[in-house]
Amino acid sequence: MASSKPLDHVVAGSGPGLVLIHGTGADATSNWAALIDLMRDRYTVVAPNLPGAGATPVDPAPIDLDSLADRVVATARAAGLERFHLVGHSLGSVVATAVAARHPDAVTSLALHAGWVRTTPREAFMFDLWACLLRTDPALLARQLILTAMGPGLLGALDDAQFAELAAGFTAMLDERILAQMELDSRIDLRDVVGRVTAPTLVMASADDQIVPPHHQRELAAAIPRADYLQVPGGHGLPFEDPARLFSTIAEYVDRRQAQGRA
């Protein structure tokens, strides 16, 4: 831990610590900008960029989850945080779970959206498809992600121009630097460590998640000793599809846990 190098990160606000970890293919700003704005008036918000995002370089070796968890804590410490509330989306939820398991004294509370305990052959097949599409043509991957990451309510409301705009936005986020994140996605297995999480935890599932279906979040909630489970409408990409719903839920949870900690 002492030698762990902080990740590139965004920091904003002042107050108790709040660390936000983004999902595959996103970055600190694209995933969390609205939540940072919502929380910065009362928290010191730190949002790391995982390897391949922002200015965090990609290492030649595959990403080691334990080392990455240590780097998240080193990033928080570099921003002056000894303890912090911790939030993750998708791969960010996996990383956040690893952080909470490895560094229980650092984590005040945990909020996880679209997380999972282990990658099954179905998801491994999907992550390999993502990598193949990214290497072939990022625009193809963008289209595939839109159709699987967004919920039916949003997809049914878009017209041709809005589909094109959404595809352009997704394509702009995708480059081969994130292949290492996809490779990590394909080999997640937290079964031996998830029971070590001691922080109070909110596990959130999106009802129409086709990428990491809700049964994974139910498994995650069952494996964490102090976890509550909440299912909300929408798809896997809820931070982009309905940020107001997701971020208000997270803010309410973090504020409640912070108030309980002061009581």
C-alpha angles and dihedrals in degrees: 000000000000091000097043112126117227117244123238105271150171118238126189141162132008137261133060116003125269120177121193122196119197131218134249114304095007129092137215094277102039092048101039113019095114093044091049089053091048095051107031094089091069108017139052097240119203119185114184124205111230119225108295093026128096111338095330106116125224114249118225091235122070114272112269109215095210092051090047091052089052090050091054089056091045088052092052091048091050087057091051099260121136095169128022147167108251128214129181139179122204107315085009088061090053091050091045091052090052090049092051091048095048098038107030094158091060099053120081096180138346130222117185128186122189094352130151141198100221138001112247124204089264093059093040088055090050095048090050089052089052091053092048092050092046092053090047102043126334090212090063091052090048091056092047091049093050092054094048105030099049124071124245093252093063096038091052092053099051123100126207094272093049092050089052092048092048091048091051091051093049092046091054090057095052126086135138093266087083095058088095090058090051090049090053090049089057096059106038115143117162097160094113096048110029092085089063092069107112101172120103104261139200113203112196126195129189110226094223098040107145095174100054104008121215095259086074092056091047088054090048093050091048091052097051111078098219101033132134120199125221127179118200133182119267143052138291092278094062094140086065100029101047110359093163092061096044098041095046089053091050093046092050091050095047093046091050093050091046091052091048090052091056094047 
